[in-house]
Amino acid sequence: MTDKKDCMTMEQAEQKMECLREVFSIVRLVDGEMLEKRAEHSADADADAMEMCQCYSFWNKAKPCENCISMKSLREKKQAAKLEFLDSDIFQVFSRYVEIDGKPYVMEMLKKLDEDTLIDAVGYGKMVQKLSVYNDKLYRDALTGAYNRRYYEDEIKHVKGKAGVVILDVDDFKLYNDMRGHHAGDMALITVVEVIRQYIRKTDKLIRYGGDEFLLLLPEIDSENFARKLNKIKKKIAETSVPGYERIKLSVSIGGVSATEETVEEAVQRADKRMYLAKMYKNTAMVEGMDQKIAEEDHDEHTDILKPRILIVDDSKINRELLTEILQDKYQIIEAENGNECVEKLEKYGNDIALILLDIVMPKMDGFAVLEYMNQEQWIILGVRLICGSYINGYLT
């Protein structure tokens, strides 16, 4: 049964709230019926219920708090309290069940804590530190230090606003784990995150979205800088060695879109599609509306990012020129005139080589020796495709 002092008219409630505002930073009323409706039917709640009960938006959250004390007060018909963390500030939150004109409400009172409030400066500092550590453990990926999927689900997915939204996937990651062991895969992920952090601002968010997928959120970035930044990240990752596993040739496939009025979750779906398109080529960034520009900026003396790379290994210059003439429209062509040069190209380009056309009969180091080397160094297992043979009278045998 509700105490008489908790039953009042709306006019009395407004007068009481006005007095409480002299003590508390924020005082507000939450409609109990709407709160209950939102809790019981969160997926199907009508617009009015969601609009009137978005108390959690104050905490920069995209969904209701799991430890909602307003719901606790409503159901138990008593006062409740908790501490809530917002950025670097701590708030003490009280909720009290009241009936106004016969209807259930919860009166929420929030007070920001500082060095002069309730606890001394030393105690306040310790509390901030402990809450920061707790928040960090809750929302950080233990391996890479990036934000984790829970952070995305709790804090990011429903956010709206102008931002660059990026899905980044590590190419051939499963092969690193399978052939080099999980430690190699872990080091590859750590290296990728360290590189990305060199190019992002404090306001940007890097999230480990899946096993080898990362989500990058870049608020208020213009399209030109957005595309250029992603291209720099892609290039730097490809140039960076994995500590202890120098033979691993890192590369990433990137899909990026610009979000405006949509939620991050909706933008992620679009970015994911572009990432899968980029993955057809590997070591590629596909940015909505900027694909051609990126291709032009990334075009150096050897590379067009939109073409798979083929290594032609043959001691006959005529054969190499003939194959280049046939294939150059659809492929990037690299040439080697013997096995030694082939090995050098493998060391340089690694998994970026999609196919090797390998002559068997060659001076210095023949095709069989190349195959033996590739097998020992696990190039064949790591996904490099081969066509082997020799040209006799203009025909590949």
C-alpha positions, 0 to 999 in steps of 0.5 A: 500500500502506498504511503499518503505522502507519496500520493499527490496531485500533479500540481503538488508534484510540480511544487515538490520537484521545484523544491528538489531542484535546489538540491539535485542537478536533475529532477524528472517524472517517468510515467509508470504505465509507459515504463511498464509497457516499454519493459514488457514489450520492448520490441513492439512498444508503440512510439508514445511509450518509447518517446516518453520513456527514453530516460536512458538517453541522458546516459548516452545509451541506445537502450534502457539500463539493465539495472533500471532503478525506476523500474525497481521503484515502480514494481516494489513501490519504494525508493531505490538508489544507484551510482551511474557513470557518464563520461568522466562524471559520477551521478547519484541517482534516486528513484521514488514511487509516487501516485499522481492523480491516481496514476503510477509515476516514478520521480527520478532525482540525479545529483552529480558528485564532485570532490565536495559532495558526500566524499572527500577528494581522495575517495572521489578519485578512487571511485572514479578510478574503480568505475573507469576500470570496471567500465574498461573491462566491461567494454574492452576486447582483452586481446587487442584493447579495442572496444568489444561487441558488447560496447557496440550492442549497448552504446553504438548500434542505435546512435544516429548522426553524421559519421563514416562507418567502416567494416574492416576484415583481415584477409586470409586470417583463418590460414594464419591460425590454421598454419601458424597457430593461434598465437600468430593469428592473435599477433596479426590482430594486435598488429592491425589494431596498432596500425589503425590507432595511428590514424584515428582521433580520440573521438573515433571508435574502434570496435572488434566486431567479430573474430577478424572483423573490426568496426570503425566509427569516424564522427563528422568526417568529410568524404574526401578525408574519409576515403583518404584515411581508409586508403592510408590504413590499408597501405600501412597494414600491408607494409607492416610485419607481424612481430615474430611472424615476418613471413605473414603478409598482412592485408585487409579488405575495407568497406566504408559508407557515410551515415547521416540520418540512419542508425549505425546498425543500418550503416554497418549493413551497407558497409558490410556489403562493400567489404565483401565486394572488396574481399573479392580482390583483397587488400582493397578499400571500397568506399561508397561513392569514392571507389574510382577515386581510391583506385586512382590514388592507389595506382602506382607503377605496379598496382591497380587495386581492382585487379588480381595479381598474376606472377608469370615465371618463364625464362623466355621473354617472348612467352612472358610478353605473349602472356602479358598481352593476353592477361593485362586487361584483367590482371596485374602482371608481375614477371620473373625470368627464373626461379630465383626471381620468382622467390624474390617476388613471393617474398615481396608480394606474398599472399597478394599473388592470386596465381603463378604461371610457372615454367618448369624448365629454367636456368639457375633455379627450375620450376621443381625447385621453386615448387619445393621451396614453396611447399617448405615455406607453406606458400602453396598451403597459404592459398597461392594458386599455380599452373605449371608447365613448359612452352613447346612450339607455342603450346603450354604443356 
